[in-house]
């Protein structure tokens, strides 16, 4: 049995939905929100590479580098915010952060 484009798209959909459900259902823990966002970006990268391999172009693989750069920046900024909030509140429960809304 050959692995085709449809298999990769279904796998990407499953990974994206796991990340989406993790973000929607578990909004209390900041680390799990960041991990869910990373899963969603991973699913996007998987789609780009699979479609790119199917169409025999390099455009999707070039876009993957931009998504990876944005993902690395998001992780660095998110973890810096996490450390600052943990130092201020001594916990990572996002419900406590409603005071930050102004």
C-alpha positions, 0 to 999 in steps of 0.5 A, a space after each residue: 500500500 502506497 502512502 499518498 497525499 491523503 494520508 498525510 493530510 489526514 494525519 495533519 488534520 488529526 495533529 491539528 485537531 489535537 492541538 486545537 482541542 488542547 487549546 480550547 479544553 485546557 485554557 488554565 495552564 499556560 504551558 499546555 496552551 503553548 504546546 497546543 499552539 506548537 502542535 497546530 503549527 506542526 500540522 501546518 508544516 506537515 501540510 506544506 511539505 506534503 502538498 509541496 512534495 505532491 506538486 514537485 515545487 519548493 515553495 512549501 518547503 521555503 514557507 516551512 522555514 518561515 513558520 519554524 522561525 515564527 514558531 521559535 520566536 513565539 516560543 521564546 516570547 511565550 516562555 519569557 512572559 511565562 517566567 515573568 508571570 510566574 515570578 509575579 504570581 507564583 503560579 501559572 493558572 491563567 485565570 489569575 491573569 485577568 487582572 492584567 487586562 487593564 
